[in-house]
Amino acid sequence: MESDFESSNGAGRTDGAAARDALSALHADRQALADRIRTPAWYYPLLAFSTALIIGSPGPGVPGQFVMVAFGCLGITFLALAYQRITGMTITRMAGPRSLAVSIALGIVIVLLLGVSFALTATGHPEWVVASAGAAFAAMWCGGRLYDRVYDRELRDGR
């Protein structure tokens, strides 16, 4: 009786060399995928700006708040579409546990900064909302780049 492996590789090799060849091909595919989905340099500054618009939205009051949230959401949407068009791929899950942890931590920081913005506005200090928006800008830019480095490493290592 012949195994599926023997019938699928043509030569009937079941030795260590065939296994090394298969692992080498998988490694090369991981490297090519990681190279293909590399985030462009302009992506995180624009994502950080869009995030800062949303985080800073409680400051100007109701009419300006809607406009800032709308432009922030449109910016994030267009960035996601541009990334998909450039790479031809959509990322739907984390590569591994470290990229997931970075993503969760970044999300928590952004939500906390939105809470700070609302608290500042509610306590009569809307002029300070710009500080929380600036912190969100920095967190998203730096945290996003950190996420990319961690994701890239996990993808290349096959985690």
Secondary structure, DSSP 8 states (H G I E B T S, - for coil): ---HHHHHSSS---SHHHHHHHHHHHHHHHHHHHHHT---TTHHHHHHHHHHHHHHTTSS-HHHHHHHHHHHHHHHHHHHHHHHHHHS----S-SSHHHHHHHHHHHHHHHHHHHHHHHHHHTT-GGGHHHHHHHHHHHHHHHHHHHHHHHHHHHHHT-
